[in-house]
Amino acid sequence: MLIALLKAGVPHYAAAELAGVRPGTLKGWLARGRRERSGPFADLVRDVEQAAAEAEVRAIRLIGRSKDWRAQAWLLSVVAPERYGPDAMRRREG
């Protein structure tokens, strides 16, 4: 259930709570998995990172298809801030 919620774009803390896991417990499991090269905690880290990446790609695709220019502008400012972010705009004006 946790991974499915993360794939849907639910934040870690909420996905953990909905899956019946305390957010702090999930955080500890992930920290342990990052220290270990193999095993169930390392597998959990890979699954969580994969789920988050899938949710991110889906969100970017939806924003990219939006007809609202503001959604497109926001996406550019996040994906390529060096060219389209607020600091880039100030550099061009200055």
C-alpha positions as CSV (number, residue, x, y, z in Angstrom):
1,M,0.0,0.0,0.0
2,L,2.8,2.4,0.9
3,I,4.5,2.2,-2.6
4,A,1.1,2.5,-4.4
5,L,0.4,5.7,-2.4
6,L,3.8,7.1,-3.2
7,K,3.3,6.3,-6.9
8,A,0.1,8.3,-6.7
9,G,2.1,11.3,-5.5
10,V,1.1,11.2,-1.8
11,P,3.9,12.7,0.4
12,H,6.0,10.2,2.4
13,Y,4.5,11.2,5.8
14,A,0.9,10.8,4.7
15,A,1.6,7.6,2.7
16,A,3.2,6.1,5.8
17,E,0.3,7.1,8.1
18,L,-2.2,5.7,5.6
19,A,-0.2,2.4,5.4
20,G,-0.3,2.1,9.2
21,V,3.4,3.1,9.7
22,R,4.5,6.0,11.8
23,P,6.4,8.6,9.6
24,G,9.4,8.4,12.0
25,T,9.5,4.7,11.6
26,L,9.5,5.0,7.8
27,K,12.3,7.6,8.1
28,G,14.3,5.2,10.2
29,W,13.8,2.3,7.8
30,L,14.9,4.5,4.9
31,A,18.0,5.7,6.8
32,R,18.9,2.1,7.5
33,G,18.3,1.1,3.9
34,R,20.6,3.8,2.7
35,R,23.4,2.4,4.9
36,E,22.9,-1.2,3.8
37,R,23.8,-2.5,0.3
38,S,21.2,-5.3,0.3
39,G,18.3,-6.7,2.3
40,P,14.7,-5.6,2.9
41,F,15.6,-2.0,4.0
42,A,17.8,-1.4,0.9
43,D,15.0,-2.8,-1.2
44,L,12.5,-0.5,0.4
45,V,14.7,2.5,-0.4
46,R,14.9,1.5,-4.0
47,D,11.1,0.9,-4.2
48,V,10.4,4.3,-2.5
49,E,12.8,6.2,-4.8
50,Q,11.3,4.5,-7.9
51,A,7.7,5.3,-6.8
52,A,8.6,8.9,-6.1
53,A,10.3,9.2,-9.5
54,E,7.3,7.7,-11.3
55,A,5.0,10.2,-9.5
56,E,7.3,13.1,-10.4
57,V,7.4,12.1,-14.1
58,R,3.6,11.8,-14.2
59,A,3.2,15.2,-12.6
60,I,5.6,16.8,-15.1
61,R,3.8,15.2,-18.0
62,L,0.5,16.6,-16.8
63,I,1.9,20.1,-16.3
64,G,3.5,19.8,-19.7
65,R,0.2,19.1,-21.4
66,S,-1.5,21.9,-19.6
67,K,-3.0,24.7,-21.8
68,D,-2.3,27.2,-19.0
69,W,0.8,29.1,-19.7
70,R,1.4,29.6,-15.9
71,A,1.8,25.8,-15.5
72,Q,4.3,25.7,-18.3
73,A,6.2,28.7,-16.9
74,W,6.3,27.1,-13.5
75,L,7.6,23.9,-14.9
76,L,10.4,25.6,-16.8
77,S,11.4,27.6,-13.7
78,V,11.7,24.3,-11.8
79,V,13.3,22.1,-14.5
80,A,15.7,24.7,-15.9
81,P,16.0,27.4,-13.2
82,E,19.3,28.6,-14.6
83,R,17.5,29.7,-17.7
84,Y,13.9,30.4,-16.5
85,G,14.0,30.8,-12.7
86,P,13.7,34.1,-10.9
87,D,17.5,34.7,-10.7
88,A,17.8,34.2,-14.5
89,M,15.2,36.9,-15.1
90,R,17.0,39.3,-12.7
91,R,20.4,38.6,-14.5
92,R,18.8,39.5,-17.9
93,E,17.2,42.7,-16.5
94,G,20.4,43.8,-14.6
